Structures are given as structure tokens and as C-alpha cells.
Amino acid sequence: MDYILERLAVGDINDARNMPGEINALLNCAEEHDTVREGIPYLKIPLIDFQPIDPAYIPQAVAWIKEMIVDHRVLVHCNAGIGRSPSITVCYLCEVGFGFEEAVRLVKAKRPDAVPHRDLKSAIMLARRMRLFK
């Protein structure tokens, strides 16, 4: 697990299953896993590994992170913590004022194995055109 911002971390399935005590909100980006934890705010965005990010999921994920990050430390996870969870984290960063390239650089600097989906910028642009996302 790697913190991207003070209250926002990216991790894998093991981080979600063995959540450190400071994490108190969980966003699951893996279609193949359920990591609900009693008493912890939880959202599942069922993204499929190695598939483009569906623009329809971006607004829900970003809005949830924006709401949770005020009072929680949020872990965004998928299976390996390499593609889907870093991609959703980049979407959040773009929503709060980072440029796309700047957001990707930050995520990769904090989590060197991260590989945001190559069509992510297009998905964000499509979500914005559909007025699903700022």
C-alpha cells in the first residue's frame, strides 16, 4: 500500500484484506473480489482487469472518494494495485485540480509499479463530455 496523498492510498487485494488500522474507508475496483468490512464505509466499482475503464463508473468513484476523504483515510484497491486502482486514483486527482499528466506522474512517483490504463485520458474526457464528471 502506498499513500498518494495524506488521506488517499492505493493498494492491492492483500492490503484490503489486511487493512492497516489507519485506513477507515475502502474503494474496491476489482470485479472479481468482495472486500466488505463491517463498520467501514465501502464502495465496489466492478472494473474488469486489463479492460478499459468504463467512463460511467468514474463519477461515482470520484464522488465517493471526495466525500470519504474529508473524514477518512481511503484505500483504493484492485487485485494487484497496478492498473485499476491507480487509474481511479488518477481520475480523482484530475477532479480535484491536477492535470492528467501531473496526476499520472504523482501516482507513479508514489507507487512505482502503477500502470494507469492507456485509454484513461480518453475515458475521463468522455465522462466529461457526457457531463458525468467535471
C-alpha positions, -999 to 999 in steps of 0.1 A, spaced: 0 0 0 13 34 -9 -1 68 1 -6 91 -29 -20 119 -7 -22 122 31 -56 106 32 -55 85 -1 -37 53 -6 -35 28 -34 -31 -9 -28 -38 -45 -37 -61 -72 -25 -38 -82 3 -38 -46 16 -76 -47 16 -77 -80 34 -51 -70 60 -61 -33 62 -38 -12 84 -56 4 113 -53 39 99 -74 31 68 -111 35 75 -128 36 41 -124 11 12 -130 15 -25 -128 -18 -43 -121 -15 -81 -119 -53 -87 -149 -70 -103 -135 -104 -90 -133 -95 -53 -156 -85 -25 -138 -69 4 -166 -55 25 -156 -49 61 -182 -44 88 -182 -8 101 -160 6 73 -175 27 45 -172 6 13 -179 10 -24 -173 -15 -51 -167 -3 -87 -166 -36 -106 -139 -30 -131 -126 -59 -152 -88 -64 -152 -70 -54 -185 -101 -38 -198 -106 0 -204 -121 19 -176 -158 24 -183 -164 62 -181 -198 56 -165 -180 44 -133 -157 74 -130 -182 99 -115 -194 75 -88 -159 65 -77 -146 101 -77 -176 115 -58 -173 87 -32 -136 94 -27 -143 132 -24 -170 125 3 -149 100 22 -115 117 22 -129 146 43 -131 124 75 -114 91 64 -82 76 51 -93 59 19 -77 28 4 -84 23 -33 -76 -12 -43 -79 -38 -71 -62 -72 -73 -26 -62 -79 -28 -25 -73 -12 -18 -106 -39 -8 -132 -74 -3 -120 -69 13 -86 -42 37 -98 -64 46 -127 -93 55 -105 -69 75 -83 -58 95 -113 -94 102 -121 -99 116 -85 -67 137 -88 -79 152 -121 -113 160 -104 -96 180 -76 -74 201 -99 -44 181 -111 -37 180 -148 -38 145 -163 -1 141 -168 7 156 -134 -18 131 -118 -1 102 -136 33 113 -125 23 117 -89 7 82 -88 37 66 -104 62 85 -82 44 72 -51 36 38 -65 63 29 -90 46 -3 -103 15 16 -112 4 15 -148 -27 36 -153 -48 23 -182 -36 36 -215 -70 48 -226 -77 65 -193 -74 101 -206 -100 93 -232 -123 78 -206 -120 109 -185 -127 131 -215 -157 110 -225 -171 111 -189 -167 149 -190 -184 152 -224 -213 131 -211 -215 155 -182 -209 127 -158 -178 143 -144 -163 178 -142 
